[in-house]
């Protein structure tokens, strides 16, 4: 970023990129969280947790459920019921191997 661009501009650009990622993942409900975790090492739940942590670090009281609802665009339980499928054995095995749960 050039010296001519201010810090608020960088923050605005980062926020816009984050909103685009959030909206993209909302629109791609066919992509399962476990697949995101296996491929990228993070998922929608990670993003919502990071959001809540950032809010709490800044003195804003935000629960994990509140952050998930902001990120998913609906209560998490509703999103799971509508969009989450059973992970394949291969995906479960890859997750367990990568994340030490197996």
OpenMM code with the backbone's topology and positions (N, CA, C; nanometers):
from openmm import Vec3, app, unit

residues = "UNK UNK UNK UNK UNK UNK UNK UNK UNK UNK UNK UNK UNK UNK UNK UNK UNK UNK UNK UNK UNK UNK UNK UNK UNK UNK UNK UNK UNK UNK UNK UNK UNK UNK UNK UNK UNK UNK UNK UNK UNK UNK UNK UNK UNK UNK UNK UNK UNK UNK UNK UNK UNK UNK UNK UNK UNK UNK UNK UNK UNK UNK UNK UNK UNK UNK UNK UNK UNK UNK UNK UNK UNK UNK UNK UNK UNK UNK UNK UNK UNK UNK UNK UNK UNK UNK UNK UNK UNK UNK UNK UNK UNK UNK UNK UNK UNK UNK UNK UNK UNK UNK".split()
positions = [
    Vec3(0.0856, -0.1169, 0.0000),
    Vec3(0.0000, 0.0000, 0.0000),
    Vec3(0.0897, 0.1226, 0.0000),
    Vec3(0.0606, 0.2183, -0.0835),
    Vec3(0.1440, 0.3375, -0.0949),
    Vec3(0.1280, 0.4275, 0.0269),
    Vec3(0.2249, 0.5161, 0.0433),
    Vec3(0.2199, 0.6115, 0.1538),
    Vec3(0.0996, 0.7046, 0.1422),
    Vec3(0.0512, 0.7239, 0.0183),
    Vec3(-0.0610, 0.8150, -0.0032),
    Vec3(-0.1919, 0.7577, 0.0507),
    Vec3(-0.1974, 0.6256, 0.0685),
    Vec3(-0.3202, 0.5635, 0.1199),
    Vec3(-0.3147, 0.5601, 0.2717),
    Vec3(-0.4218, 0.6009, 0.3331),
    Vec3(-0.4257, 0.6077, 0.4786),
    Vec3(-0.4622, 0.4733, 0.5382),
    Vec3(-0.4384, 0.4591, 0.6668),
    Vec3(-0.4738, 0.3384, 0.7397),
    Vec3(-0.6238, 0.3110, 0.7334),
    Vec3(-0.7099, 0.4125, 0.7484),
    Vec3(-0.8533, 0.3836, 0.7360),
    Vec3(-0.8896, 0.3244, 0.6001),
    Vec3(-0.8216, 0.3683, 0.4949),
    Vec3(-0.8501, 0.3124, 0.3632),
    Vec3(-0.8134, 0.1645, 0.3606),
    Vec3(-0.7004, 0.1287, 0.4169),
    Vec3(-0.6599, -0.0115, 0.4220),
    Vec3(-0.7630, -0.0921, 0.5009),
    Vec3(-0.8059, -0.0400, 0.6132),
    Vec3(-0.9059, -0.1077, 0.6950),
    Vec3(-1.0364, -0.1248, 0.6182),
    Vec3(-1.0763, -0.0222, 0.5460),
    Vec3(-1.1991, -0.0315, 0.4649),
    Vec3(-1.1856, -0.1371, 0.3567),
    Vec3(-1.0700, -0.1452, 0.2929),
    Vec3(-1.0471, -0.2456, 0.1897),
    Vec3(-1.0472, -0.3861, 0.2493),
    Vec3(-0.9828, -0.4010, 0.3637),
    Vec3(-0.9814, -0.5316, 0.4298),
    Vec3(-1.1225, -0.5727, 0.4702),
    Vec3(-1.2000, -0.4788, 0.5215),
    Vec3(-1.3382, -0.5082, 0.5598),
    Vec3(-1.4216, -0.5465, 0.4382),
    Vec3(-1.4018, -0.4780, 0.3277),
    Vec3(-1.4750, -0.5105, 0.2054),
    Vec3(-1.4381, -0.6505, 0.1566),
    Vec3(-1.3096, -0.6843, 0.1623),
    Vec3(-1.2658, -0.8178, 0.1210),
    Vec3(-1.3260, -0.9242, 0.2121),
    Vec3(-1.3298, -0.8972, 0.3420),
    Vec3(-1.3893, -0.9912, 0.4369),
    Vec3(-1.5378, -1.0109, 0.4074),
    Vec3(-1.6104, -0.9024, 0.3833),
    Vec3(-1.7541, -0.9136, 0.3526),
    Vec3(-1.7757, -0.9938, 0.2248),
    Vec3(-1.6884, -0.9741, 0.1274),
    Vec3(-1.6992, -1.0501, 0.0032),
    Vec3(-1.6773, -1.1991, 0.0295),
    Vec3(-1.5771, -1.2318, 0.1107),
    Vec3(-1.5535, -1.3720, 0.1476),
    Vec3(-1.6731, -1.4285, 0.2225),
    Vec3(-1.7246, -1.3541, 0.3197),
    Vec3(-1.8417, -1.3987, 0.3963),
    Vec3(-1.9595, -1.4259, 0.3029),
    Vec3(-1.9877, -1.3325, 0.2138),
    Vec3(-2.1008, -1.3478, 0.1228),
    Vec3(-2.0782, -1.4630, 0.0251),
    Vec3(-1.9559, -1.4789, -0.0204),
    Vec3(-1.9238, -1.5896, -0.1108),
    Vec3(-1.9507, -1.7236, -0.0422),
    Vec3(-1.9077, -1.7353, 0.0829),
    Vec3(-1.9301, -1.8610, 0.1551),
    Vec3(-2.0777, -1.8818, 0.1875),
    Vec3(-2.1526, -1.7742, 0.2102),
    Vec3(-2.2974, -1.7877, 0.2288),
    Vec3(-2.3620, -1.8430, 0.1026),
    Vec3(-2.3165, -1.7955, -0.0122),
    Vec3(-2.3725, -1.8396, -0.1400),
    Vec3(-2.3255, -1.9782, -0.1803),
    Vec3(-2.2174, -2.0248, -0.1215),
    Vec3(-2.1650, -2.1572, -0.1536),
    Vec3(-2.1917, -2.2537, -0.0383),
    Vec3(-2.3179, -2.2643, -0.0032),
    Vec3(-2.3552, -2.3537, 0.1068),
    Vec3(-2.3296, -2.4997, 0.0731),
    Vec3(-2.3039, -2.5289, -0.0551),
    Vec3(-2.2680, -2.6647, -0.0946),
    Vec3(-2.1283, -2.7029, -0.0469),
    Vec3(-2.0456, -2.6039, -0.0165),
    Vec3(-1.9110, -2.6303, 0.0336),
    Vec3(-1.9203, -2.6507, 0.1842),
    Vec3(-1.8848, -2.7688, 0.2283),
    Vec3(-1.8966, -2.8051, 0.3681),
    Vec3(-1.7779, -2.7514, 0.4493),
    Vec3(-1.8030, -2.7214, 0.5759),
    Vec3(-1.6978, -2.6702, 0.6636),
    Vec3(-1.5812, -2.7674, 0.6748),
    Vec3(-1.6087, -2.8965, 0.6827),
    Vec3(-1.4998, -2.9934, 0.6968),
    Vec3(-1.4093, -2.9907, 0.5737),
    Vec3(-1.4690, -2.9684, 0.4555),
    Vec3(-1.3881, -2.9599, 0.3344),
    Vec3(-1.3018, -2.8342, 0.3353),
    Vec3(-1.3580, -2.7229, 0.3831),
    Vec3(-1.2782, -2.6007, 0.3980),
    Vec3(-1.1625, -2.6243, 0.4950),
    Vec3(-1.1912, -2.6887, 0.6059),
    Vec3(-1.0860, -2.7165, 0.7048),
    Vec3(-0.9765, -2.8037, 0.6441),
    Vec3(-1.0167, -2.9067, 0.5716),
    Vec3(-0.9181, -2.9977, 0.5138),
    Vec3(-0.8343, -2.9302, 0.4059),
    Vec3(-0.8940, -2.8394, 0.3295),
    Vec3(-0.8210, -2.7741, 0.2210),
    Vec3(-0.7463, -2.6486, 0.2649),
    Vec3(-0.8089, -2.5691, 0.3519),
    Vec3(-0.7521, -2.4377, 0.3834),
    Vec3(-0.7106, -2.4206, 0.5289),
    Vec3(-0.7537, -2.5115, 0.6155),
    Vec3(-0.7178, -2.5001, 0.7568),
    Vec3(-0.8066, -2.4048, 0.8351),
    Vec3(-0.9152, -2.3586, 0.7746),
    Vec3(-1.0133, -2.2754, 0.8441),
    Vec3(-1.1487, -2.2965, 0.7781),
    Vec3(-1.2534, -2.2567, 0.8500),
    Vec3(-1.3887, -2.2714, 0.7965),
    Vec3(-1.4741, -2.1534, 0.8432),
    Vec3(-1.6021, -2.1609, 0.8141),
    Vec3(-1.6942, -2.0543, 0.8546),
    Vec3(-1.6936, -2.0357, 1.0061),
    Vec3(-1.6864, -2.1463, 1.0800),
    Vec3(-1.6855, -2.1366, 1.2259),
    Vec3(-1.5598, -2.0660, 1.2751),
    Vec3(-1.4471, -2.0909, 1.2117),
    Vec3(-1.3234, -2.0213, 1.2484),
    Vec3(-1.3391, -1.8717, 1.2252),
    Vec3(-1.3916, -1.8352, 1.1088),
    Vec3(-1.4097, -1.6933, 1.0770),
    Vec3(-1.5027, -1.6260, 1.1774),
    Vec3(-1.6115, -1.6933, 1.2126),
    Vec3(-1.7044, -1.6319, 1.3082),
    Vec3(-1.6410, -1.6241, 1.4467),
    Vec3(-1.5603, -1.7240, 1.4844),
    Vec3(-1.4902, -1.7199, 1.6140),
    Vec3(-1.3909, -1.6042, 1.6161),
    Vec3(-1.3157, -1.5852, 1.5076),
    Vec3(-1.2198, -1.4743, 1.4998),
    Vec3(-1.2917, -1.3408, 1.5085),
    Vec3(-1.4084, -1.3328, 1.4492),
    Vec3(-1.4888, -1.2105, 1.4538),
    Vec3(-1.5303, -1.1808, 1.5978),
    Vec3(-1.5815, -1.2813, 1.6675),
    Vec3(-1.6230, -1.2636, 1.8075),
    Vec3(-1.5034, -1.2267, 1.8949),
    Vec3(-1.3907, -1.2919, 1.8730),
    Vec3(-1.2707, -1.2608, 1.9507),
    Vec3(-1.2273, -1.1163, 1.9277),
    Vec3(-1.2317, -1.0700, 1.8032),
    Vec3(-1.1946, -0.9313, 1.7728),
    Vec3(-1.2907, -0.8346, 1.8412),
    Vec3(-1.4193, -0.8670, 1.8399),
    Vec3(-1.5181, -0.7814, 1.9073),
    Vec3(-1.4902, -0.7765, 2.0568),
    Vec3(-1.4689, -0.8919, 2.1172),
    Vec3(-1.4459, -0.8988, 2.2616),
    Vec3(-1.3164, -0.8272, 2.3006),
    Vec3(-1.2128, -0.8381, 2.2170),
    Vec3(-1.0870, -0.7679, 2.2442),
    Vec3(-1.1048, -0.6163, 2.2424),
    Vec3(-1.2061, -0.5708, 2.1731),
    Vec3(-1.2341, -0.4275, 2.1636),
    Vec3(-1.3431, -0.3823, 2.2606),
    Vec3(-1.3753, -0.4701, 2.3557),
    Vec3(-1.4711, -0.4348, 2.4599),
    Vec3(-1.6165, -0.4532, 2.4213),
    Vec3(-1.6423, -0.5167, 2.3084),
    Vec3(-1.7793, -0.5441, 2.2656),
    Vec3(-1.8164, -0.6857, 2.3079),
    Vec3(-1.9264, -0.6997, 2.3763),
    Vec3(-1.9697, -0.8308, 2.4237),
    Vec3(-2.0389, -0.9049, 2.3099),
    Vec3(-1.9742, -1.0094, 2.2587),
    Vec3(-2.0321, -1.0878, 2.1495),
    Vec3(-2.0074, -1.2352, 2.1767),
    Vec3(-2.1146, -1.3120, 2.1741),
    Vec3(-2.1028, -1.4569, 2.1943),
    Vec3(-2.0687, -1.5251, 2.0626),
    Vec3(-2.0262, -1.6500, 2.0741),
    Vec3(-1.9991, -1.7291, 1.9543),
    Vec3(-2.1253, -1.7450, 1.8706),
    Vec3(-2.2389, -1.7666, 1.9351),
    Vec3(-2.3647, -1.7817, 1.8615),
    Vec3(-2.4017, -1.6540, 1.7862),
    Vec3(-2.3813, -1.5384, 1.8491),
    Vec3(-2.4100, -1.4109, 1.7818),
    Vec3(-2.3200, -1.3927, 1.6600),
    Vec3(-2.1926, -1.4259, 1.6757),
    Vec3(-2.0989, -1.4119, 1.5643),
    Vec3(-2.1335, -1.5086, 1.4518),
    Vec3(-2.1699, -1.6301, 1.4874),
    Vec3(-2.2082, -1.7259, 1.3833),
    Vec3(-2.3300, -1.6775, 1.3069),
    Vec3(-2.4279, -1.6235, 1.3768),
    Vec3(-2.5476, -1.5750, 1.3083),
    Vec3(-2.5133, -1.4604, 1.2132),
    Vec3(-2.4242, -1.3717, 1.2548),
    Vec3(-2.3796, -1.2646, 1.1658),
    Vec3(-2.3086, -1.3218, 1.0438),
    Vec3(-2.2286, -1.4249, 1.0648),
    Vec3(-2.1511, -1.4793, 0.9550),
    Vec3(-2.2350, -1.5676, 0.8631),
    Vec3(-2.3193, -1.6516, 0.9203),
    Vec3(-2.4006, -1.7443, 0.8410),
    Vec3(-2.5251, -1.6784, 0.7818),
    Vec3(-2.5664, -1.5651, 0.8385),
    Vec3(-2.6873, -1.4988, 0.7913),
    Vec3(-2.8141, -1.5583, 0.8472),
    Vec3(-2.8012, -1.6453, 0.9442),
    Vec3(-2.9130, -1.7119, 1.0107),
    Vec3(-2.8562, -1.7834, 1.1324),
    Vec3(-2.9415, -1.8271, 1.2242),
    Vec3(-2.8890, -1.9055, 1.3366),
    Vec3(-2.8135, -2.0284, 1.2863),
    Vec3(-2.7054, -2.0604, 1.3538),
    Vec3(-2.6191, -2.1710, 1.3114),
    Vec3(-2.6961, -2.3027, 1.3016),
    Vec3(-2.7834, -2.3301, 1.3978),
    Vec3(-2.8605, -2.4551, 1.3947),
    Vec3(-2.9466, -2.4630, 1.2684),
    Vec3(-3.0024, -2.3491, 1.2274),
    Vec3(-3.0828, -2.3460, 1.1055),
    Vec3(-2.9963, -2.3724, 0.9826),
    Vec3(-2.8780, -2.3103, 0.9770),
    Vec3(-2.7872, -2.3333, 0.8648),
    Vec3(-2.7486, -2.4799, 0.8577),
    Vec3(-2.7136, -2.5388, 0.9727),
    Vec3(-2.6754, -2.6799, 0.9745),
    Vec3(-2.7879, -2.7676, 0.9221),
    Vec3(-2.9105, -2.7423, 0.9670),
    Vec3(-3.0246, -2.8229, 0.9249),
    Vec3(-3.0495, -2.8102, 0.7746),
    Vec3(-3.0273, -2.6913, 0.7199),
    Vec3(-3.0530, -2.6681, 0.5774),
    Vec3(-2.9397, -2.7148, 0.4873),
    Vec3(-2.8147, -2.7007, 0.5336),
    Vec3(-2.7022, -2.7139, 0.4415),
    Vec3(-2.5960, -2.8170, 0.4782),
    Vec3(-2.5844, -2.8537, 0.6028),
    Vec3(-2.4746, -2.9426, 0.6393),
    Vec3(-2.5111, -3.0864, 0.6100),
    Vec3(-2.4191, -3.1557, 0.5469),
    Vec3(-2.4383, -3.2971, 0.5169),
    Vec3(-2.3389, -3.3788, 0.5983),
    Vec3(-2.3618, -3.5073, 0.6034),
    Vec3(-2.2689, -3.5971, 0.6722),
    Vec3(-2.1368, -3.5972, 0.5951),
    Vec3(-2.0285, -3.5770, 0.6664),
    Vec3(-1.8969, -3.5773, 0.6027),
    Vec3(-1.8635, -3.7188, 0.5578),
    Vec3(-1.7980, -3.7267, 0.4443),
    Vec3(-1.7567, -3.8575, 0.3933),
    Vec3(-1.6512, -3.9167, 0.4860),
    Vec3(-1.6389, -4.0490, 0.4859),
    Vec3(-1.5333, -4.1102, 0.5678),
    Vec3(-1.3951, -4.0551, 0.5334),
    Vec3(-1.3689, -4.0299, 0.4058),
    Vec3(-1.2393, -3.9747, 0.3664),
    Vec3(-1.2157, -3.8362, 0.4231),
    Vec3(-1.3198, -3.7528, 0.4220),
    Vec3(-1.3072, -3.6181, 0.4776),
    Vec3(-1.2870, -3.6244, 0.6282),
    Vec3(-1.3600, -3.7142, 0.6941),
    Vec3(-1.3451, -3.7292, 0.8388),
    Vec3(-1.2041, -3.7776, 0.8733),
    Vec3(-1.1541, -3.8716, 0.7965),
    Vec3(-1.0184, -3.9243, 0.8204),
    Vec3(-0.9123, -3.8163, 0.7992),
    Vec3(-0.9270, -3.7386, 0.6911),
    Vec3(-0.8311, -3.6306, 0.6648),
    Vec3(-0.8350, -3.5260, 0.7763),
    Vec3(-0.9552, -3.4927, 0.8235),
    Vec3(-0.9690, -3.3952, 0.9321),
    Vec3(-0.9016, -3.4477, 1.0584),
    Vec3(-0.9297, -3.5720, 1.0927),
    Vec3(-0.8712, -3.6317, 1.2138),
    Vec3(-0.7193, -3.6350, 1.2049),
    Vec3(-0.6670, -3.6693, 1.0902),
    Vec3(-0.5221, -3.6747, 1.0723),
    Vec3(-0.4589, -3.5377, 1.0863),
    Vec3(-0.5190, -3.4380, 1.0229),
    Vec3(-0.4646, -3.3016, 1.0227),
    Vec3(-0.4804, -3.2319, 1.1568),
    Vec3(-0.5894, -3.2601, 1.2251),
    Vec3(-0.6239, -3.1856, 1.3461),
    Vec3(-0.6122, -3.2692, 1.4724),
    Vec3(-0.5431, -3.3826, 1.4629),
    Vec3(-0.5107, -3.4637, 1.5798),
    Vec3(-0.6292, -3.5242, 1.6518),
    Vec3(-0.7326, -3.5598, 1.5785),
    Vec3(-0.8501, -3.6196, 1.6423),
    Vec3(-0.8659, -3.7640, 1.5997),
    Vec3(-0.7598, -3.8308, 1.5848),
    Vec3(-0.7706, -3.9696, 1.5425),
    Vec3(-0.6445, -4.0461, 1.5622),
] * unit.nanometer
topology = app.Topology()
chain = topology.addChain("A")
for resn in residues:
    res = topology.addResidue(resn, chain)
    for name in ("N", "CA", "C"):
        topology.addAtom(name, app.Element.getBySymbol(name[0]), res)
